[in-house]
Amino acid sequence: MSKKSKVVEYLYIIIGAAIIALAFNVLLLPNHIASGGVSGISTIVNYLAGFNPAFIQWALNIPLFIAGVFFLGYQFGIKTFVGTLIIPLFVYLTQDFTPWTKEPLVGALFGGVLIGAGLGIVFRSNASTGGTDVIAQIMHKFTHLSLGICVALIDGLVVLTAMVAFDIESGLYALIALFATSKTIDVVQVGLKQSKAVFIISNKQDEIREAILFKIGRGITRLEARGGYTDDDKQILFCVVVQQEFPKLKKVVKEIDDSAFVVVMSASEVMGEGFSL
C-alpha cells in the first residue's frame, strides 16, 4: 500500500472519530441515550457516578483492546488501536459543546445517523473502534454463536441497563438510535445505489438474452441447472441491473414470455464492469 493510501486511511479514522464524538456529546449524552457499546456504558456511568465519559471510555477501551490481542491475536492492528484511543480523545475535546437538542427522539434519530456515518467512515479504512465489539468477538470464538447475535447480546445488555438506570423510555430511544446507526453504516459502506440480481427461467431464453444485452445494455450469464420435477436439463439466465433499470428489464421479459419464472434479489454491493468499485 502506498504512503498516500495509508495517510487517507488514517484520515478516515480521524474524521470518523470526530463525527462519533460530536454525535455523542451533542445528541446522545445530553438526552441520556445509551445506544450500546462503550459509549453507552460511559453514558450510564456518567449519569450514576458523574465520571467524565472520555475517561470511562479510555478505561474500558484499552484493556478491551489488550484482551482482544490476547484472545484473538494481532489481527486488530495499529489502526484499530488508534481508533480505540482517538475517539475518547475527541469526546474529551468536544465535551463542552452545546447540546443540539433536548428532544430525546430527535437526539436518538440524528445521533444514531451520525454515529453510523462515523463508524462507516472508520470501517472504510479497514479499522475498528474496538470497545465492546472485542467482547462480542471473544464470545463468538468461545461460544460459537454468530457474531451478529453476540453483538446484539452485548448492546442489548447495555440498553437494558439504561432502562434500569434511566427509564424504559430512554431504553426505547436507545433502540431507535441503534437501528439508525446500523442502517447508516450500510449506506456509508455500500452507497445509496442499490442493484438487483435477477434469475430468469424461460423457454425463450435466446430472445430474452438478446433483449437484455442490446435493449438494456447489461451482460448476462447462463447457469446450468436441472428441473427438480421433470429432471430436464435447463439453463438459468443471470444478470445484475441497477435499481432504475429493473422496471425496464421486467417489462422486456414479460413482453417476450409472460410465463417466465423470475427471481429477484437485492444486491447491496456490486463490483465489476458497468458498476462502481
Secondary structure as GFF3:
##gff-version 3
##sequence-region A 1 277
A	DSSP	alpha_helix	3	23	.	.	.	ID=ss1
A	DSSP	pi_helix	24	28	.	.	.	ID=ss2
A	DSSP	three_ten_helix	29	31	.	.	.	ID=ss3
A	DSSP	alpha_helix	37	49	.	.	.	ID=ss4
A	DSSP	alpha_helix	53	72	.	.	.	ID=ss5
A	DSSP	alpha_helix	77	93	.	.	.	ID=ss6
A	DSSP	alpha_helix	104	124	.	.	.	ID=ss7
A	DSSP	alpha_helix	132	143	.	.	.	ID=ss8
A	DSSP	alpha_helix	147	165	.	.	.	ID=ss9
A	DSSP	alpha_helix	168	190	.	.	.	ID=ss10
A	DSSP	beta_strand	195	201	.	.	.	ID=ss11
A	DSSP	alpha_helix	205	211	.	.	.	ID=ss12
A	DSSP	pi_helix	212	216	.	.	.	ID=ss13
A	DSSP	beta_strand	221	226	.	.	.	ID=ss14
A	DSSP	beta_strand	233	242	.	.	.	ID=ss15
A	DSSP	three_ten_helix	243	245	.	.	.	ID=ss16
A	DSSP	alpha_helix	246	256	.	.	.	ID=ss17
A	DSSP	beta_strand	261	267	.	.	.	ID=ss18
###
